[in-house]
Structures are given as structure tokens and as C-alpha cells.
Amino acid sequence: MNEIKNVLFVGSVYPNNREAEIKRNSNHGIDNAANNLQAALLVGLDKYYPDIKVITQPVIRTFPFGYKKIIFKGSNFGHKNGAKDFCLGFLNVIVLKHISKYLTLLVKLLDIVNVKHETVIIIYGVHSPYLMAISTLRLFKPNVKVCLIAPDLPQFMSENKNIVFKFLKFIDFVFIKKYMARVDSFVILSEFMKEPLEIDHRPWTLIEGIYNKSEVIDDFDKERFKTILYTGSVGIRYGILNLLNAFDSIKDANYRLWIRGDGDAKKYIIDASKLDSRITYFEEMSRNELMLLQKRATVLINPVTSNEPFTRFFFPSKTMDYLASGTPTIMNYIESLPKEYLDYVYVPQNENIDGLKEMILTVCNKNQTELNEFGRKASKFILENKNPIVQVKKIYDMINTL
């Protein structure tokens, strides 16, 4: 096994010293799920590669509707104490944004990659500017190896139905497929990603997610009402309307539904909360505040159904947060869910409104002691088996075989 020590991480993690600035200028919030996963990855990578350098181009929406600044300025930062990392700037205008990100990344890589030493570049995200920059870099520095972490597939994850947007995404995917051939190894979140990524015989490993226990939240008293909590994207395709309808069919005054998230179902949730005082919609809150809600709830829920094609190619990050909280979780079985999780979640018999309703009633009518023990076992499973050190060891072992 050949241990490679010269490792770069290229991604979109938000620098700690600029996260407030990015939030302030964003019109529709920021990508917390991707940021949290990258932060967890870096905790593990620091263990195996203490000298790793990070290059980031933060995910921000395009000027003027998504972000208030036409130019995102570059800066230095440190992802940990003593680190000297790079946050690259770019022109934040549609189409030109990708070209700008490609050029600034390529220039930085040409500057810092030493041609005399074998280097592994770990890329987070199936993002054409990254793949194009790496492909160009290898023309000048062929001793570079590339490991791609694919948290999702762009062609399945966008909810935007605008014709122009869909056309641009199609063109973007053509470039992605072209440059994907220059990737040496893959980290995927679902085995079903192997075919669309055309991995073939190249090395790959599966890491469905990572739970980074960065905060410690003491146990909180449960709500006196039977409280169901959903957090995450509230896109219609994530089953939110099924959840609202299932809850509406429960007429018991001792039930409450809490929802926190943003997406195209937000209006439906707010309208429902005006008609039913048992429903509460929460505006944006900190991760600590979210974790407190999870502790106080009776049960956590993810109503997404397996008949949505995109569910084969992603792992819902909320699953690990839910289980780690110690509060029991209800979710439908989706194909990307590893079988080992089935011992730690409650799965409805039917993926419809009635099935969801029946499972909510079944779980909420259990003795609290039983629920606490079920949640404790789920939390232990996540903390011991899905932490950064255990999960990133899979990447370390794979890279050392290149």
C-alpha cells in the first residue's frame, strides 16, 4: 500500500470567517446540508492527512435574484487552527459564473500543485468547473490523481422546470460526462450512482453520509403534546403534501406538527398552519436550535417516497441527524438506504397518506420509555459507525490503492 501524503480538497465549504457575510447576501438561504457534510469530511481527512490544503468556491446563487453581489471576492482562511487555505473568487453571473470558477481554480491549482510530488486531489461535487480545471491541470501535471466525491447527480436533483435552465443544465452535463473520464476513483452515496457516473472498473467506495458530533445538546424534556417534526427541504417532491394530509386526517387535539425548511411547499405549510393551530412552521434557525427541536419532539419524520426517481441516487442527510438525536424516526424505505438502517427506523407499511398516518399513530401511542430506548440504540449506531474517522477511513484505504 502506497501512502500518499500530498492531498488537496476542492469543494464548496463555507469559510467560517465569511459564513455570516454569505448568509447576509443570499436571498434564499444557504446549502447547510452540503456544508455540514464537507465539514465532517474534513474532520476525518485531517486525521489521515494532517497537512491537507483546502480550496473552496462556496455555493451561492446567481446575481441578482439569488445573491446580492455580482462578484464574489476571494480570500484566505483556515479550515482548522494553523491551516492556510484558499477561498477563490468568481464572477457571479449566469453562464460566465462557471467559466470564471474554472479559470480561478485552474490558476490556483497550477500555482500550488508541485510537479515533482504525486498529489491526490479530492473533489466534492459533480461540478463542471472542478472537473474541467482538473482535466486541464493533468495536461501539465500528469502525476495528479483525482478522487471524486459525488453527493448527488445534478441531472436528478434540480427542481427548476424553467426551459432555459433545463437547457443550460443539459449542456453542463455534456461537459461533465466528457471530463468524468479523468477521474481515478469515486466516493458515492448510493450504489445506484455507479451506472450514471460510468464508474466501470475504477475504484469506488460507498459513504452514504457522515455524522460529525460537533455540538453536545443535553437531553430536553419532551413536549407534552405528541409532536411530529420534519426538517430539511420542503420541496413538494419530498412528500410534504402527504405529510400535511396525513396529519390533517388525525383529529386528536393532543397532536402537533412542526416543520422547518425552505422550498416550493412552504406556502402550503403556512396556509395549513393558518387553518390548523396544531401546525407550526419555523423560520430559519441555527443548527443548535434545530437540534433542540429534535430533542423535544416525540418523533421525527421523512415522508419522501421511493417512487421518486431521484431517491435512488441520494442519501437524505437528515437521516443521520435524526437518528443521532435519540428521537425515533419514521421514514419510508428508499432504495439508497443501506439495509443496516432498517433496525433503527420505523417504516410505514404503505407509502401513501394512510400508511403515514397509521405509522404516526402507532409510534406516538408507544410508551415513552420504549421510544427512548429505540432512539438510544439508533443514536449509538450512528455515533459509533458513521463518525468522520470511521467513514473517511474508507477514502484513505481506497486512495492508497491508486
Secondary structure, DSSP 8 states (H G I E B T S, - for coil): ------EEEEE----GGGHHHHHHHBSS---HHHHHHHHHHHHHHHHH-TT-EEEE------TTTTBS-SEE--EEE-SSTT--EEE--EE-STTHHHHHHHHHHHHHHHHH--TTS-EEEEEES--HHHHHHHHHHHHH-TTEEEEEEESS-HHHH-----HHHHHHHHHHHHHHHHHGGG--EEEESSGGGHHHHT-TTS-EEE-----------------SSEEEEEES---GGGTHHHHHHHHHT---TTEEEEEE--STTHHHHHHHHHH-TTEEEE----HHHHHHHHHHSSEEEE---TTSGGGGS---THHHHHHHHTS-EEE---TTS-GGGGGGSB--SSSSHHHHHHHHHHHHTS-HHHHHHHHHHHHHHHHHHSSHHHHHHHHHHHHTT-
